[in-house]
């Protein structure tokens, strides 16, 4: 059963913040230019803003779930200060090869699996066909396609990207606004 709401699904590292590799503290977190404008445009068009992020740094033992949650709270507060509400943040700490202890396992929630997106759709009554996903890796796009997200956008600021099936490519977050509410596909 599909819902009536639509969502803007965002990967975190590489889309919301500059991907410096396993960011776990606010002093390491640099927002990508245009992220707040994109999210404001989405909320003005009645999209829920939802973050779906692999966090293998937890599974690898680089930082704890508590550190991750503290950074997530800080990030959400920064969005609120910019007049954007993040409806929910979903994360997957597992890694099938490099995880430590109970974090070493396969999970459908780890992108390219669609688990986080499907859970969000159930919990927020989201119509995935009218939703948009923005990611910076082919695994993000694969998760969106597997979940049935209607518009999947690969964010590639340097423009140096191999074609990814079923994805549009944008070099700027500002460019992605045109895909909200049924813009060019």
N, C-alpha and C positions, 0 to 999 in steps of 0.2 A: 504494500500500500504506500503510495507516494503522498507526501504532505503538500501543503499549499505554500509554504514559505520557501524562499530561495536563500542561498548562502554564498558568500565569498569565502572559499577555503584558501588559506594561506599556509605555505610552508614557513618555518621560522628562519633558520639559518640560511642566508642567501637571498631571502625575500623581505623579511621584516628587518633583519639586521645583517650587516656585512658578515659574511662567513669567514671568521678567523680561525676556525677549527676548535670545536668543543668549548664554546663560550659558556661560562658558568657564573660570571660575576658582572654586576652592572657597570663596573669601570672598564670592562672589555666589550661592552655592548654598544655598537654604533648603528643607529637607525639608517636604513637605506633611504636615500633621497626620494621623496614622493610617496612614501608608504602612508603617511597620515592623510594626505589629499586623496589617495585612492580609496582608503577606508571611509572617509567622510562622504565621498561620492557614492560609495556602495550603500551606506546607511541612508543617505538621502533617497535612494531608489529602493528602500525597504529590504536590503540584503542583511542577513545576519553575518557578522564577521566571526569566523571560526578558524582557529589555528590547528593544524595537524602536523606534528613534528616527530621525526625519529630522534631519539636522544640516546644513541649508543654510548655516549660518554658516561652515562650512568652505568650501563651494563659492563663497560670496560673498566670501571672503577676510577675514572678520572674525576668524578664529582658525585655527590650523593643526591638521592631524590629530594632531600630537604634543601640542598643548595639549588637544585633545579626549581623547586616550588617557590623559593624566596625570589629568585630571578624572575620567574613568571609573574608573581604578584607585583614586582617592581615594574615589569614591562606593561602589564595591564593598567597600572596606575598612570604610567606615562601616556598611554593611549587615552585614558579618561581625561587627563590634563589637556589633550588635544581634541576633546569633545568626540571621542570615538569609544564605543563600548565593544569589547571583545566578548561575544556571547559565551564562548567556552574555548578552552585549550585542551586538546587531546595530545597525548604523547605516548611513545613506545620506547621503553628503555632496553628492550631485548636485542640481542645479536646472536645469530645462530653459530657463528664461528669464534668471535672474539669476546663474547660475554663471559662474565665470571660468576661462578655459583649458579643461583637460580635465574640469573639474567641470560645464561647461555641456553637459548632455545629459539626455535622457530616460532614466529607469531604472525598471524594474519593482520595484526595491527601495524606491523612494521612495513612501511612502504617499500616495495611496490604493492603490497597487499592492501586491499581496500577497507580493512577493518575499522580504522578510526573514522573514516568518512561514513561508513554504513552505520556505525553507532551514533554519530552526530545526526544523521538523517532520521533515525528512529527516535532519538531523545528530543529533537527539536522540530519534528514533523516537516522535514525539508523535502522539497521536490528537487531531486538531483538533476533532472533534465533541464531545469531552468537555472541551475547554479553555475558558478564559475570557480575554477581552481587555478591558483597561480603557484608554480613551483620553479625551482632553478635546476632540477635534475630530471633526467628521463624517468627515474623511479617515482617521482612525484606525479608525473603525467600518467604513467602506467597505473598508479593507484586511482587517479581520477577516472580514467577510462574504464577500469575494472568495476568501479562503483556506479558508473553510468552518469557521471557529471557531464552536463551538456556542452560546456566550453572549458577546455583545458589550455592554459597559456604557459609556455615555457619562457620564463624571464631570463634573458641573456644580455646583460648590460654591455658586454664587449662584442656582442653580435657574432662571436666565434662559436657556432653551434652546429652540430650535425642535425639534419632533419630528424624530427621525432614524429612517428606516426600519430595521427589524431590530435596534433597540437598546433596551436598558433604560436608564433614567436614574437616577443616584445623586447625591445632594447631599453625601454623606460617604463617605469610603473605608471607614468602619466598616459602612455599609449594604451594601457589596459582598460582605462575608463570607457573606451568605445565599445567594449564587449559586455558591459553591464546593461541589463534590460534589453537584450535582443539586438544589440548593435551588430556590426559586420562580423561574419563568422569566417 
